[in-house]
Amino acid sequence: MRLALWPTVLLLFVSGAAFAQKPAAGEYEATLDRAEQLFSKSDLDGVIRELGPWVERDATLAAAQHGLGLAYYQKSDFVGAIRHLSVTLQLEPENSPQWRQTVEILAMAYYFSNRAQDALPLLEKAVTWAKGDTNISYTLSMAYLATHDGPNTRQSFAKLFGIDAESPQAYVLAADLMSQENYVDDAEAMILAAREKRPDLPLVAYKLGLIALTRGRFEQAAKHFRNELATNPGHSNAWHYLGDAYFRLGRFAEAIEPLQRAIWLNLRSARSYVLLANVYSQQERYFVAENTLKRAIDMDPRNYEAHFQLARIYHKTNRPALAKQQMTVADELRESMPGK
């Protein structure tokens, strides 16, 4: 699930008068003051140390629960944030600034925990008072998408992008976002609905080809890409993915022509060079594959796949020193990839 952007939150404590009847009210308010100062310094562990003992003694202390929830949220400990903010939600006066902040941050904690269904009712509340907040609107749209709610996904994103929710473009927009999240069944249904609204809608065959490719239906994907290229021969990506489909089908000779055309249309497309080199390698045309990979590396020196494939070619052509050199570069690039 893609993460929405979310700014640093501010700690909102309720008025000290709310604790006038609590035992050790003065000591408690002093603790809240210290916690607020620690929060402003981003000392989140300090906030937790200050407030934790209070909620252990009395779980009904709304401000302490609120502060703990926000501290855990800022630490990206969403389980902890949910634990405290779900309690806070029942304690704070409805529609107070503190309660609204609890609603918003609890919604985000659910969303970031891949609990979109739990986030939805809170986001639907939050969007009513945060009409200009695109982060909340975007997260609501993504939550609808994650729960496979096609109509609300389309309407929500259409509103966010300022287009008519019933237009074919709105259906295509929703389909593109569904595809990015690999919800290919939802995306296909949305694309087909868009085509029903406008049979001559551009790029439909291309988008259906991408969906088929994602599903591993390579023959079907190739058919869609050929249909796209029949009316849109200048689409370099369609040529690339047609070559990709043929490659995955093991039809290496047929893959060369579309990949060459993809390169002619986009001379800086390193990925098309790499895929073309793979085709040549499968045909044991190692010299041509080597030169093709060197061209890709010239364009994109940090292309892991190009260095990895070049190392394999050096190995197959009995050049172990060069193979080791390229594999070292490939390993370094792989280690530097996001998520490593």
C-alpha positions as CSV (number, residue, x, y, z in Angstrom):
1,M,0.0,0.0,0.0
2,R,1.5,3.3,-1.0
3,L,2.0,5.7,1.9
4,A,0.5,9.1,1.9
5,L,2.7,12.1,2.8
6,W,1.9,13.3,6.3
7,P,3.4,16.3,8.1
8,T,4.8,16.4,11.6
9,V,2.0,16.6,14.0
10,L,1.6,19.1,16.9
11,L,0.7,17.9,20.3
12,L,-2.7,19.2,21.4
13,F,-3.4,18.9,25.1
14,V,-6.8,19.7,26.5
15,S,-7.3,22.5,29.1
16,G,-5.9,21.9,32.5
17,A,-9.4,22.6,34.0
18,A,-10.4,19.2,32.7
19,F,-8.2,17.6,35.4
20,A,-9.3,19.6,38.3
21,Q,-11.0,16.7,39.9
22,K,-8.2,14.2,39.3
23,P,-5.9,13.1,42.1
24,A,-2.5,14.9,42.1
25,A,-3.8,17.3,39.4
26,G,-0.9,19.7,39.9
27,E,1.7,16.9,39.4
28,Y,-0.2,15.6,36.4
29,E,-0.4,19.0,34.7
30,A,3.3,19.5,35.3
31,T,3.9,16.2,33.6
32,L,1.8,17.3,30.6
33,D,3.9,20.5,30.4
34,R,7.1,18.5,30.4
35,A,5.8,16.1,27.8
36,E,4.8,19.0,25.6
37,Q,8.3,20.5,25.8
38,L,9.8,17.1,25.0
39,F,7.5,16.6,22.1
40,S,8.5,20.0,20.7
41,K,12.2,18.8,20.9
42,S,11.3,15.6,19.1
43,D,12.2,13.6,22.2
44,L,9.5,11.0,21.7
45,D,10.9,8.4,24.1
46,G,11.0,11.1,26.7
47,V,7.3,11.8,26.1
48,I,6.5,8.1,26.5
49,R,8.5,7.9,29.7
50,E,6.7,10.9,31.2
51,L,3.1,9.9,30.2
52,G,3.3,6.1,30.3
53,P,3.1,5.7,34.1
54,W,0.0,8.0,34.3
55,V,-2.1,5.9,31.9
56,E,-1.0,2.7,33.6
57,R,-2.6,4.1,36.8
58,D,-5.6,5.7,35.1
59,A,-6.5,4.8,31.5
60,T,-9.1,7.6,31.4
61,L,-6.6,10.4,31.3
62,A,-7.4,11.7,27.9
63,A,-4.5,14.1,27.5
64,A,-1.9,11.5,28.5
65,Q,-3.4,8.9,26.1
66,H,-3.5,11.5,23.4
67,G,0.2,12.5,23.9
68,L,1.3,8.8,23.9
69,G,-0.7,8.1,20.8
70,L,1.0,11.0,18.9
71,A,4.5,10.1,20.2
72,Y,4.1,6.5,19.0
73,Y,2.8,7.7,15.7
74,Q,5.8,10.0,15.2
75,K,8.0,7.0,16.0
76,S,6.1,5.0,13.2
77,D,5.0,2.6,15.9
78,F,1.5,2.4,14.5
79,V,0.4,-0.4,16.8
80,G,1.2,1.7,19.8
81,A,-0.5,4.7,18.3
82,I,-3.7,2.8,17.6
83,R,-3.7,1.3,21.1
84,H,-3.6,4.8,22.8
85,L,-5.6,6.8,20.2
86,S,-8.5,4.4,20.0
87,V,-8.9,4.9,23.8
88,T,-8.5,8.7,23.4
89,L,-11.2,8.8,20.8
90,Q,-13.8,7.7,23.5
91,L,-12.5,10.2,26.1
92,E,-12.2,13.5,24.3
93,P,-15.2,15.8,23.6
94,E,-16.5,15.2,20.1
95,N,-15.5,17.8,17.6
96,S,-13.0,19.5,19.9
97,P,-9.6,20.3,18.3
98,Q,-8.0,17.4,20.2
99,W,-10.7,14.9,19.1
100,R,-10.4,15.9,15.5
101,Q,-6.6,15.5,15.7
102,T,-7.2,12.1,17.2
103,V,-9.5,11.1,14.4
104,E,-7.0,12.2,11.7
105,I,-3.9,10.6,13.2
106,L,-5.7,7.4,14.2
107,A,-7.0,7.1,10.7
108,M,-3.5,7.5,9.3
109,A,-2.1,4.9,11.8
110,Y,-4.7,2.4,10.6
111,Y,-3.9,3.2,7.0
112,F,-0.2,2.8,7.5
113,S,-0.9,-0.5,9.3
114,N,-2.7,-1.8,6.1
115,R,-6.0,-1.6,7.9
116,A,-7.8,0.5,5.3
117,Q,-11.2,-0.7,6.3
118,D,-10.7,0.6,9.8
119,A,-9.3,3.9,8.5
120,L,-12.2,4.6,6.2
121,P,-14.9,5.8,8.6
122,L,-12.4,8.1,10.4
123,L,-11.1,9.5,7.1
124,E,-14.7,10.1,5.9
125,K,-15.2,12.2,9.1
126,A,-11.9,14.0,8.7
127,V,-12.4,15.0,5.2
128,T,-15.6,16.9,6.2
129,W,-13.6,19.5,8.2
130,A,-10.3,19.3,6.4
131,K,-11.7,20.1,2.9
132,G,-8.5,21.8,1.7
133,D,-6.1,19.1,3.1
134,T,-5.0,17.1,0.1
135,N,-3.2,14.5,2.3
136,I,-6.4,13.5,3.9
137,S,-8.3,13.5,0.6
138,Y,-5.6,11.4,-1.0
139,T,-5.4,8.9,1.8
140,L,-9.2,8.5,1.7
141,S,-9.0,7.8,-2.0
142,M,-6.2,5.3,-1.4
143,A,-8.3,3.6,1.3
144,Y,-11.2,3.2,-1.0
145,L,-8.8,1.8,-3.6
146,A,-7.4,-0.7,-1.0
147,T,-10.8,-1.9,-0.1
148,H,-11.7,-2.5,-3.8
149,D,-14.5,0.1,-3.7
150,G,-14.4,1.1,-7.4
151,P,-17.2,3.7,-7.5
152,N,-15.8,5.6,-4.4
153,T,-12.2,5.3,-5.7
154,R,-13.2,6.8,-9.0
155,Q,-15.3,9.6,-7.5
156,S,-12.7,10.4,-4.8
157,F,-9.8,10.6,-7.2
158,A,-11.9,12.6,-9.7
159,K,-12.6,15.2,-7.1
160,L,-9.0,15.3,-6.1
161,F,-7.8,15.8,-9.7
162,G,-10.7,18.2,-10.5
163,I,-12.4,16.2,-13.2
164,D,-15.9,14.9,-13.8
165,A,-16.4,11.7,-11.9
166,E,-18.6,10.3,-14.7
167,S,-16.2,11.1,-17.5
168,P,-14.2,8.4,-19.3
169,Q,-11.0,10.1,-18.0
170,A,-12.1,9.6,-14.4
171,Y,-12.4,5.8,-15.1
172,V,-9.0,5.8,-16.7
173,L,-7.4,7.7,-13.9
174,A,-8.8,5.3,-11.3
175,A,-7.6,2.3,-13.5
176,D,-4.1,3.7,-13.7
177,L,-3.9,4.1,-9.9
178,M,-5.3,0.6,-9.4
179,S,-2.7,-0.8,-11.8
180,Q,0.0,0.9,-9.8
181,E,-1.2,-1.0,-6.7
182,N,-1.4,-4.3,-8.7
183,Y,-5.1,-4.5,-8.4
184,V,-5.3,-5.7,-11.9
185,D,-8.9,-7.1,-11.8
186,D,-10.2,-3.7,-10.5
187,A,-8.1,-1.9,-13.1
188,E,-9.3,-4.0,-16.0
189,A,-13.0,-3.5,-15.0
190,M,-12.5,0.2,-14.8
191,I,-10.7,0.4,-18.2
192,L,-13.4,-1.6,-19.9
193,A,-16.1,0.6,-18.3
194,A,-14.2,3.6,-19.7
195,R,-14.2,2.1,-23.2
196,E,-17.9,1.5,-23.0
197,K,-18.4,5.2,-22.3
198,R,-16.1,6.1,-25.2
199,P,-15.2,3.3,-27.7
200,D,-12.4,5.4,-29.3
201,L,-10.7,6.2,-26.0
202,P,-6.9,6.4,-26.6
203,L,-4.4,4.0,-25.1
204,V,-7.0,1.5,-24.0
205,A,-5.3,-1.4,-25.8
206,Y,-1.9,-0.4,-24.3
207,K,-3.3,-0.3,-20.8
208,L,-5.0,-3.7,-21.2
209,G,-1.7,-5.0,-22.5
210,L,0.0,-3.9,-19.3
211,I,-2.6,-5.6,-17.2
212,A,-2.3,-8.8,-19.2
213,L,1.5,-8.6,-18.8
214,T,1.2,-8.2,-15.1
215,R,-1.1,-11.3,-15.0
216,G,1.4,-13.3,-16.9
217,R,-0.9,-13.6,-19.9
218,F,1.9,-12.9,-22.5
219,E,0.1,-13.9,-25.7
220,Q,-2.9,-11.7,-24.7
221,A,-0.5,-8.9,-23.8
222,A,1.2,-9.1,-27.2
223,K,-2.2,-8.9,-29.0
224,H,-3.2,-5.8,-27.1
225,F,0.2,-4.1,-27.8
226,R,-0.1,-4.9,-31.5
227,N,-3.6,-3.4,-31.5
228,E,-2.3,-0.3,-29.9
229,L,0.6,0.0,-32.3
230,A,-1.7,-0.4,-35.3
231,T,-3.1,3.1,-34.6
232,N,-0.3,4.5,-32.5
233,P,3.0,3.4,-34.1
234,G,5.0,6.1,-32.3
235,H,4.3,4.7,-28.8
236,S,7.8,3.6,-27.7
237,N,6.6,2.0,-24.5
238,A,4.1,-0.2,-26.5
239,W,7.0,-1.4,-28.7
240,H,9.1,-2.1,-25.6
241,Y,6.4,-4.1,-23.9
242,L,5.6,-6.0,-27.1
243,G,9.2,-7.0,-27.2
244,D,9.0,-7.9,-23.5
245,A,5.9,-10.1,-24.1
246,Y,7.7,-11.9,-27.0
247,F,10.7,-12.4,-24.8
248,R,8.7,-14.0,-22.0
249,L,7.0,-16.2,-24.5
250,G,10.5,-17.4,-25.6
251,R,10.0,-15.9,-29.1
252,F,13.4,-14.3,-29.1
253,A,13.7,-13.6,-32.9
254,E,10.3,-11.8,-32.8
255,A,11.3,-9.7,-29.8
256,I,14.2,-8.0,-31.6
257,E,12.2,-5.8,-34.0
258,P,9.9,-4.2,-31.5
259,L,12.8,-3.5,-29.1
260,Q,14.8,-1.9,-31.8
261,R,11.8,0.3,-32.7
262,A,11.4,1.2,-29.0
263,I,15.0,2.3,-29.0
264,W,14.7,4.3,-32.2
265,L,11.8,6.2,-30.7
266,N,13.6,6.7,-27.4
267,L,17.3,6.7,-27.8
268,R,17.8,7.1,-24.0
269,S,15.8,4.0,-23.0
270,A,18.4,2.0,-21.1
271,R,15.8,-0.7,-20.2
272,S,15.1,-1.4,-23.8
273,Y,18.8,-1.9,-24.5
274,V,19.1,-4.3,-21.5
275,L,16.1,-6.3,-22.6
276,L,17.5,-6.5,-26.2
277,A,20.8,-7.6,-24.8
278,N,19.0,-10.4,-22.9
279,V,17.4,-11.5,-26.2
280,Y,20.8,-11.6,-27.9
281,S,22.2,-13.6,-25.0
282,Q,19.4,-16.1,-25.3
283,Q,20.5,-16.5,-29.0
284,E,24.1,-16.8,-27.8
285,R,25.0,-13.7,-29.7
286,Y,27.3,-12.6,-26.9
287,F,29.4,-10.0,-28.7
288,V,26.3,-8.1,-29.8
289,A,24.8,-8.5,-26.3
290,E,27.9,-7.2,-24.7
291,N,28.0,-4.0,-26.9
292,T,24.3,-3.5,-26.3
293,L,24.8,-3.6,-22.5
294,K,27.8,-1.3,-22.7
295,R,25.5,1.2,-24.4
296,A,22.9,0.8,-21.6
297,I,25.6,1.4,-19.0
298,D,26.8,4.5,-20.9
299,M,23.3,5.9,-20.5
300,D,22.7,4.7,-17.0
301,P,25.9,3.8,-15.1
302,R,23.8,2.7,-12.0
303,N,21.7,0.2,-13.9
304,Y,22.0,-3.0,-11.8
305,E,20.5,-5.3,-14.4
306,A,23.0,-4.1,-17.1
307,H,26.0,-4.7,-14.9
308,F,24.7,-8.1,-13.8
309,Q,24.0,-9.3,-17.3
310,L,27.3,-8.0,-18.5
311,A,29.0,-10.0,-15.7
312,R,27.2,-13.1,-16.9
313,I,28.3,-12.6,-20.5
314,Y,31.9,-12.2,-19.4
315,H,31.6,-15.4,-17.4
316,K,30.1,-17.3,-20.4
317,T,32.8,-16.0,-22.7
318,N,35.6,-17.1,-20.3
319,R,36.7,-13.7,-19.0
320,P,36.6,-14.3,-15.2
321,A,38.4,-11.1,-14.2
322,L,36.0,-8.9,-16.0
323,A,33.1,-11.0,-14.8
324,K,34.2,-10.5,-11.2
325,Q,34.6,-6.8,-11.7
326,Q,31.1,-6.3,-13.1
327,M,29.5,-8.5,-10.5
328,T,31.2,-6.4,-7.8
329,V,29.6,-3.3,-9.3
330,A,26.3,-5.1,-9.6
331,D,26.4,-6.2,-5.9
332,E,27.2,-2.7,-4.8
333,L,24.3,-1.3,-6.8
334,R,21.9,-3.9,-5.4
335,E,22.9,-3.1,-1.8
336,S,22.2,0.6,-2.5
337,M,18.7,-0.1,-3.8
338,P,15.8,1.3,-1.7
339,G,14.6,-1.3,0.8
340,K,18.0,-3.0,1.2
